[in-house]
């Protein structure tokens, strides 16, 4: 791998080395288990054997990059903040995984000059018809909206297009990422690849005036990326609209005639609801205020009871359903116990570790990295060696090793089912006893649905 003067940069970064060959399949297999329900749309929009810049919304730190990497139909080179490349060994490892450093203002004026070489390497990646991923917002945020786009992505795109002029060559593919939860494991993940933007369409305008050419393709990227993601325009009522996604989505699907419950179905309903709410907020914000206050108060009540919206919507679990769930939990308890005892440490250690990290958007990335690359492999290997020491035939410890991760997943799902069953039964019992708080939440939720429908349906 040809080295450069910049720590963590390689001229031939688009080529795989031994580390990449060893790490990639292992991390990909582990990564898929981090999320629960996953749906990917628009893979047909990704050009093959062509220079493509993937441009995803950036809300979940390193996880955003990994998602693009593992769902793209080829290797992807990434650009990441330079401060994580400070250690030579770590810089080499990151570079081996096709990650390049980008220097920011906070890194110092002297460091910013190094970006020119990173810029040149990125252009070379595209000229060799490889994939590149650049987060167009520059940094990650914790709001479900598209933030201002920086211009670096377009400078690289036009430079790589230079030799081809107005002939089609470099493409920019907008990628929408929607997480059920930024931090929690087993959350849903919806990945949406939009239609490719031809940089050549703007070449003549760029030649006439660089700024106009960049602004024109920037506008098309914004217009192409927003439909692929959840974009809540309002700031004043952001929290209310975000919470309304959970509360009103089932009814919105009914209004739109959407029969399915897939992530893409829920996504369509959310987008339509948000669009109508944004329009109403602009035209008559006072109409939205009572609804927003009702939503925020309802959410506070749900959190105070330590339940989720689905519990109130379904009014908990009735006795027969609860009995069936408890019976299945009892019958599968030995599976849970085996999975818990052999996987508790690697499951809980990363969770414990991230509590000291203030930026919550890094929690999932750190947990996944620790679990996938360090804690799970080491812990499982140690356990297997111990089992191998006390058992005879080799096939026993090999079988034990291969059962560890799936049985750990089974234990995790068992714990989720247990929590849902307990919460659902508890709420149903409160309703049956006429608990004022529980009945109040059910009534308040119905009011919110009726208010919303009256305003936007």
C-alpha positions as CSV (number, residue, x, y, z in Angstrom):
1,X,0.0,0.0,0.0
2,X,1.7,3.2,-1.2
3,X,2.1,5.6,1.8
4,X,1.8,9.4,1.8
5,X,3.2,12.1,4.0
6,X,-0.2,12.4,5.8
7,X,-0.6,10.0,8.8
8,X,-3.4,7.7,7.9
9,X,-3.4,8.2,4.2
10,X,-2.6,5.8,1.4
11,X,-2.4,6.5,-2.4
12,X,-3.9,3.1,-3.2
13,X,-6.5,3.0,-0.5
14,X,-9.1,1.6,-2.8
15,X,-7.1,-1.7,-3.0
16,X,-7.8,-4.4,-0.4
17,X,-5.0,-5.5,1.9
18,X,-4.7,-8.6,4.2
19,X,-6.2,-6.8,7.2
20,X,-9.3,-5.8,5.1
21,X,-9.7,-9.3,3.8
22,X,-9.6,-10.7,7.4
23,X,-11.7,-8.1,9.2
24,X,-14.4,-7.2,6.7
25,X,-16.4,-10.5,6.6
26,X,-16.2,-10.9,10.4
27,X,-17.4,-7.4,11.1
28,X,-20.1,-7.6,8.5
29,X,-21.5,-10.8,10.0
30,X,-21.5,-9.3,13.5
31,X,-22.8,-5.9,12.4
32,X,-26.0,-7.4,10.9
33,X,-26.9,-8.7,14.3
34,X,-26.8,-5.3,16.0
35,X,-30.1,-4.2,14.4
36,X,-33.5,-5.9,14.5
37,X,-35.8,-5.3,11.6
38,X,-33.8,-4.1,8.6
39,X,-35.1,-3.0,5.2
40,X,-33.1,-1.7,2.2
41,X,-34.6,0.0,-0.8
42,X,-33.2,1.5,-4.0
43,X,-30.2,-0.8,-4.5
44,X,-31.1,-0.7,-8.2
45,X,-30.2,3.0,-8.1
46,X,-26.5,2.3,-7.4
47,X,-24.4,2.3,-10.6
48,X,-22.0,-0.6,-11.0
49,X,-18.4,-0.2,-12.2
50,X,-18.7,3.6,-12.0
51,X,-17.3,6.3,-9.8
52,X,-20.0,6.9,-7.1
53,X,-20.0,9.3,-4.1
54,X,-22.5,8.0,-1.5
55,X,-24.0,10.9,0.4
56,X,-26.0,9.8,3.5
57,X,-27.6,11.9,6.2
58,X,-25.3,11.8,9.2
59,X,-27.0,11.1,12.6
60,X,-25.3,8.1,14.1
61,X,-21.5,8.6,13.9
62,X,-19.6,5.5,12.6
63,X,-22.7,3.4,12.2
64,X,-23.7,5.6,9.2
65,X,-20.5,4.7,7.4
66,X,-20.8,1.0,8.2
67,X,-24.3,0.8,6.9
68,X,-23.2,2.2,3.5
69,X,-20.2,-0.1,3.5
70,X,-22.2,-3.3,4.2
71,X,-25.1,-2.6,1.8
72,X,-23.2,-1.1,-1.1
73,X,-22.4,-3.6,-3.9
74,X,-18.7,-3.0,-3.6
75,X,-15.9,-1.7,-1.4
76,X,-16.3,1.9,-0.2
77,X,-13.6,4.4,0.8
78,X,-14.6,6.8,3.6
79,X,-13.6,10.1,5.0
80,X,-13.5,10.5,8.8
81,X,-12.4,13.2,11.3
82,X,-8.6,13.3,11.6
83,X,-8.3,13.2,15.4
84,X,-9.0,9.5,15.5
85,X,-5.8,9.0,13.3
86,X,-3.4,10.4,15.9
87,X,-1.8,7.0,16.9
88,X,0.3,5.5,14.0
89,X,-1.0,2.0,14.7
90,X,-4.6,3.1,14.8
91,X,-4.0,5.2,11.7
92,X,-2.7,2.2,9.8
93,X,-5.6,0.0,10.9
94,X,-8.2,2.6,9.9
95,X,-6.4,3.2,6.5
96,X,-6.4,-0.6,6.0
97,X,-10.2,-0.5,6.4
98,X,-10.3,2.2,3.6
99,X,-10.9,5.2,5.9
100,X,-9.1,8.5,5.2
101,X,-8.6,11.4,7.6
102,X,-10.2,14.8,7.1
103,X,-8.8,17.8,9.0
104,X,-11.1,20.5,10.4
105,X,-10.6,24.0,11.7
106,X,-10.3,22.8,15.3
107,X,-7.3,20.6,14.3
108,X,-5.3,23.8,13.6
109,X,-4.4,25.9,10.6
110,X,-1.2,23.9,9.8
111,X,-3.2,20.6,9.7
112,X,-5.8,22.0,7.2
113,X,-3.2,22.2,4.4
114,X,-3.0,18.4,4.6
115,X,-6.5,18.2,3.2
116,X,-5.2,18.8,-0.3
117,X,-3.5,15.4,-0.3
118,X,-6.7,13.8,1.0
119,X,-8.6,15.6,-1.7
120,X,-6.2,14.3,-4.4
121,X,-6.5,10.7,-3.0
122,X,-10.3,10.9,-3.0
123,X,-10.2,12.1,-6.6
124,X,-8.0,9.2,-7.5
125,X,-10.4,6.8,-5.9
126,X,-13.2,8.0,-8.2
127,X,-11.0,8.1,-11.3
128,X,-10.3,4.4,-10.8
129,X,-14.1,3.8,-10.8
130,X,-14.4,3.0,-7.1
131,X,-17.0,4.0,-4.5
132,X,-16.4,6.9,-2.1
133,X,-18.6,8.0,0.9
134,X,-18.7,11.5,2.1
135,X,-21.1,12.8,4.8
136,X,-22.4,15.9,3.2
137,X,-23.4,17.6,6.5
138,X,-19.8,17.5,7.7
139,X,-20.6,16.2,11.2
140,X,-23.3,14.2,12.9
141,X,-26.4,15.6,14.6
142,X,-29.1,14.2,16.9
143,X,-32.1,15.6,15.1
144,X,-34.1,13.9,12.3
145,X,-33.6,16.6,9.7
146,X,-31.1,17.4,7.0
147,X,-28.6,20.0,8.2
148,X,-26.6,22.5,6.0
149,X,-24.5,20.8,3.3
150,X,-20.8,21.5,3.1
151,X,-19.1,22.0,-0.3
152,X,-16.2,19.6,-0.1
153,X,-18.2,16.8,-1.7
154,X,-18.9,18.9,-4.8
155,X,-15.3,20.1,-5.1
156,X,-14.1,16.4,-5.2
157,X,-16.9,15.4,-7.6
158,X,-16.1,18.2,-10.1
159,X,-12.3,17.5,-9.9
160,X,-12.8,13.8,-10.6
161,X,-15.1,14.8,-13.5
162,X,-12.5,17.1,-15.1
163,X,-11.0,14.7,-17.6
164,X,-14.4,13.6,-18.9
165,X,-16.0,17.0,-19.2
166,X,-19.6,16.9,-20.1
167,X,-19.6,13.1,-20.6
168,X,-21.3,11.0,-17.9
169,X,-18.8,9.8,-15.3
170,X,-19.0,10.7,-11.6
171,X,-22.4,10.1,-9.9
172,X,-23.6,11.2,-6.4
173,X,-26.1,8.8,-4.8
174,X,-28.2,10.3,-1.9
175,X,-28.7,7.8,0.9
176,X,-31.4,8.1,3.6
177,X,-30.9,6.4,6.9
178,X,-33.7,6.1,9.4
179,X,-33.0,4.5,12.8
180,X,-35.7,3.2,15.2
181,X,-33.4,4.3,17.9
182,X,-29.9,5.7,17.7
183,X,-28.5,3.8,20.7
184,X,-30.5,0.7,21.6
185,X,-29.5,-2.6,20.1
186,X,-32.1,-4.5,18.0
187,X,-33.7,-1.2,16.9
188,X,-35.1,-1.0,13.3
189,X,-33.0,0.3,10.4
190,X,-34.4,1.6,7.1
191,X,-31.9,2.3,4.3
192,X,-33.0,4.2,1.2
193,X,-30.7,4.7,-1.8
194,X,-32.0,7.5,-4.0
195,X,-31.5,8.0,-7.8
196,X,-28.0,8.9,-8.9
197,X,-27.1,12.5,-9.7
198,X,-25.0,13.0,-12.9
199,X,-22.3,15.5,-12.1
200,X,-21.7,15.9,-15.9
201,X,-25.1,17.6,-16.1
202,X,-23.6,20.6,-14.3
203,X,-20.2,20.6,-15.9
204,X,-20.8,23.5,-18.4
205,X,-22.4,25.6,-15.7
206,X,-19.4,24.8,-13.4
207,X,-17.0,25.9,-16.2
208,X,-18.8,29.2,-16.6
209,X,-19.0,29.8,-12.8
210,X,-17.7,27.4,-10.2
211,X,-19.9,28.7,-7.4
212,X,-23.1,28.5,-9.6
213,X,-22.2,24.9,-10.7
214,X,-21.6,23.8,-7.1
215,X,-24.8,25.5,-5.8
216,X,-26.9,23.8,-8.6
217,X,-25.7,20.3,-7.9
218,X,-26.0,21.0,-4.1
219,X,-29.6,21.9,-4.6
220,X,-30.3,18.7,-6.5
221,X,-28.6,16.7,-3.7
222,X,-30.7,18.4,-1.1
223,X,-33.9,17.8,-3.2
224,X,-32.8,14.2,-3.7
225,X,-31.8,13.4,-0.1
226,X,-34.8,14.8,1.8
227,X,-37.3,12.3,0.2
228,X,-35.0,9.4,1.2
229,X,-34.9,10.3,5.0
230,X,-37.1,11.6,7.8
231,X,-36.8,15.4,7.6
232,X,-38.7,17.4,10.2
233,X,-38.5,21.0,9.2
234,X,-39.9,22.7,12.3
235,X,-37.7,23.6,15.2
236,X,-40.5,25.0,17.5
237,X,-42.6,21.8,17.4
238,X,-39.8,19.3,16.5
239,X,-40.2,17.1,19.6
240,X,-44.0,17.0,19.2
241,X,-43.8,16.0,15.5
242,X,-41.2,13.4,16.3
243,X,-43.3,11.8,19.0
244,X,-46.3,11.9,16.8
245,X,-44.6,9.5,14.4
246,X,-45.1,6.7,16.9
247,X,-48.6,7.7,18.0
248,X,-50.2,8.5,14.6
249,X,-48.5,6.2,12.2
250,X,-51.0,3.3,12.3
251,X,-53.9,5.7,11.7
252,X,-51.9,7.6,9.0
253,X,-51.4,4.3,7.1
254,X,-55.2,3.7,7.3
255,X,-55.8,7.2,5.9
256,X,-53.4,6.6,3.0
257,X,-54.7,3.1,2.3
258,X,-51.3,1.5,3.2
259,X,-52.1,-2.1,4.2
260,X,-48.5,-3.3,5.0
261,X,-46.5,-2.8,8.2
262,X,-43.0,-2.9,6.7
263,X,-40.5,-0.2,7.5
264,X,-41.0,1.3,4.1
265,X,-44.8,1.4,4.7
266,X,-44.3,3.2,8.0
267,X,-41.7,5.5,6.5
268,X,-44.1,6.6,3.7
269,X,-46.8,7.3,6.3
270,X,-44.4,9.3,8.5
271,X,-43.2,11.4,5.6
272,X,-46.8,12.3,4.6
273,X,-47.8,13.1,8.2
274,X,-44.7,15.3,8.7
275,X,-45.2,17.1,5.3
276,X,-48.8,17.9,6.3
277,X,-47.8,19.0,9.8
278,X,-45.0,21.2,8.5
279,X,-47.4,22.8,6.0
280,X,-49.9,23.5,8.9
281,X,-47.2,24.9,11.2
282,X,-46.2,27.4,8.5
283,X,-49.8,28.4,7.6
284,X,-51.4,28.4,11.1
285,X,-49.0,27.6,13.9
286,X,-51.6,28.5,16.6
287,X,-53.7,25.5,15.5
288,X,-50.8,23.2,16.3
289,X,-50.0,24.5,19.7
290,X,-52.7,22.7,21.7
291,X,-51.9,19.4,19.9
292,X,-48.2,19.8,20.6
293,X,-48.8,20.5,24.3
294,X,-51.0,17.4,24.5
295,X,-48.4,15.2,22.9
296,X,-45.6,16.4,25.2
297,X,-47.7,15.8,28.3
298,X,-48.7,12.4,27.0
299,X,-45.1,11.4,26.4
300,X,-44.1,12.6,29.9
301,X,-46.9,10.4,31.4
302,X,-45.8,7.3,29.3
303,X,-42.2,7.8,30.4
304,X,-43.2,8.3,34.1
305,X,-44.9,4.9,34.0
306,X,-41.8,3.4,32.3
307,X,-43.8,2.0,29.3
308,X,-43.9,2.7,25.6
309,X,-46.6,4.0,23.4
310,X,-47.6,0.6,22.0
311,X,-48.6,-0.5,25.5
312,X,-51.1,2.3,25.7
313,X,-52.3,1.8,22.1
314,X,-53.0,-1.9,22.7
315,X,-54.2,-1.3,26.3
316,X,-51.7,-3.9,27.5
317,X,-52.1,-7.7,27.3
318,X,-55.3,-9.4,28.2
319,X,-55.2,-12.4,30.5
320,X,-55.2,-15.1,27.9
321,X,-52.5,-13.5,25.8
322,X,-50.4,-12.9,28.9
323,X,-50.8,-16.5,30.0
324,X,-49.6,-17.7,26.5
325,X,-46.6,-15.4,26.6
326,X,-45.6,-16.4,30.1
327,X,-45.9,-20.1,29.2
328,X,-43.6,-19.7,26.2
329,X,-41.2,-17.8,28.3
330,X,-41.2,-20.6,30.9
331,X,-40.6,-23.3,28.3
332,X,-37.7,-21.4,26.7
333,X,-36.1,-20.3,30.0
334,X,-33.3,-22.9,29.8
335,X,-32.3,-21.4,26.5
336,X,-32.2,-18.0,28.0
337,X,-30.2,-19.1,31.0
338,X,-27.6,-20.8,28.8
339,X,-27.4,-17.7,26.5
340,X,-27.3,-15.3,29.4
341,X,-24.5,-17.1,31.3
342,X,-22.3,-17.4,28.2
343,X,-22.9,-13.9,26.8
344,X,-23.8,-11.6,29.7
345,X,-20.3,-10.0,30.0
346,X,-19.9,-9.1,26.3
347,X,-23.5,-7.8,26.2
348,X,-23.3,-5.6,29.2
349,X,-19.6,-4.5,29.3
350,X,-19.9,-2.2,26.2
351,X,-23.2,-0.7,27.6
352,X,-21.4,0.1,30.8
353,X,-18.4,1.6,29.0
354,X,-20.4,4.1,26.9
355,X,-22.1,5.7,29.9
356,X,-19.1,7.9,30.3
357,X,-19.4,9.2,26.7
358,X,-21.3,12.5,26.6
359,X,-22.2,12.4,22.9
360,X,-25.0,9.9,22.6
361,X,-24.6,9.6,18.9
362,X,-21.3,7.8,19.5
363,X,-22.9,5.2,21.9
364,X,-24.0,2.7,19.2
365,X,-20.7,3.0,17.3
366,X,-18.6,2.4,20.4
367,X,-20.8,-0.4,21.7
368,X,-20.8,-2.1,18.3
369,X,-17.0,-1.7,17.8
370,X,-16.2,-3.0,21.3
371,X,-18.6,-5.9,21.0
372,X,-17.8,-6.9,17.4
373,X,-14.0,-6.5,17.4
374,X,-13.0,-7.2,21.0
375,X,-15.3,-8.3,23.7
376,X,-17.4,-11.0,22.0
377,X,-14.5,-12.7,20.1
378,X,-12.2,-12.7,23.2
379,X,-14.8,-13.9,25.6
380,X,-16.1,-16.6,23.3
381,X,-12.5,-17.9,22.6
382,X,-11.7,-18.0,26.4
383,X,-14.9,-19.9,27.1
384,X,-14.2,-22.3,24.3
385,X,-10.6,-23.0,25.5
386,X,-12.0,-23.7,29.0
387,X,-14.6,-26.1,27.6
388,X,-11.9,-27.7,25.4
389,X,-9.7,-28.2,28.4
390,X,-12.3,-30.1,30.4
391,X,-13.8,-32.1,27.5
392,X,-12.4,-34.8,25.3
393,X,-13.5,-34.8,21.7
394,X,-12.7,-31.8,19.6
395,X,-16.2,-31.6,18.1
396,X,-17.7,-30.7,21.5
397,X,-15.8,-27.5,21.9
398,X,-16.2,-26.6,18.2
399,X,-20.0,-27.1,18.6
400,X,-19.9,-25.0,21.8
401,X,-18.1,-22.2,20.0
402,X,-20.6,-22.0,17.2
403,X,-23.6,-22.0,19.5
404,X,-22.4,-19.1,21.6
405,X,-23.4,-16.1,19.5
406,X,-26.8,-17.4,18.2
407,X,-27.7,-18.6,21.7
408,X,-26.8,-15.1,23.0
409,X,-29.1,-13.5,20.5
410,X,-31.9,-15.9,21.6
411,X,-31.3,-14.8,25.2
412,X,-31.5,-11.2,24.2
413,X,-34.9,-11.7,22.4
414,X,-36.1,-13.7,25.4
415,X,-35.3,-10.7,27.7
416,X,-37.2,-8.3,25.3
417,X,-40.2,-10.6,25.3
418,X,-40.1,-10.8,29.1
419,X,-40.1,-7.1,29.5
420,X,-42.9,-6.5,27.0
421,X,-45.0,-9.2,28.7
422,X,-44.5,-7.8,32.1
423,X,-45.2,-4.2,31.0
424,X,-48.2,-5.2,28.9
425,X,-49.8,-7.2,31.7
426,X,-49.1,-4.6,34.3
427,X,-50.8,-1.9,32.3
428,X,-53.9,-4.1,31.5
429,X,-54.2,-4.8,35.2
430,X,-54.1,-1.1,36.0
431,X,-56.9,-0.4,33.5
432,X,-59.0,-3.2,34.9
433,X,-58.7,-1.7,38.3
434,X,-59.6,1.7,37.0
435,X,-56.2,3.3,37.7
436,X,-56.6,7.1,37.0
437,X,-53.2,7.5,35.4
438,X,-53.5,4.5,33.1
439,X,-57.1,5.3,31.9
440,X,-56.0,8.9,31.5
441,X,-53.2,7.9,29.2
442,X,-55.5,5.8,27.0
443,X,-58.0,8.7,26.8
444,X,-55.2,11.3,26.1
445,X,-53.8,9.1,23.3
446,X,-57.2,8.9,21.6
447,X,-57.6,12.6,21.9
448,X,-54.2,13.1,20.2
449,X,-55.1,10.8,17.3
450,X,-58.5,12.6,16.9
451,X,-56.9,16.1,17.1
452,X,-54.2,15.1,14.5
453,X,-56.7,13.6,12.1
454,X,-58.9,16.7,12.4
455,X,-56.0,18.9,11.6
456,X,-54.3,17.1,8.7
457,X,-56.6,14.4,7.3
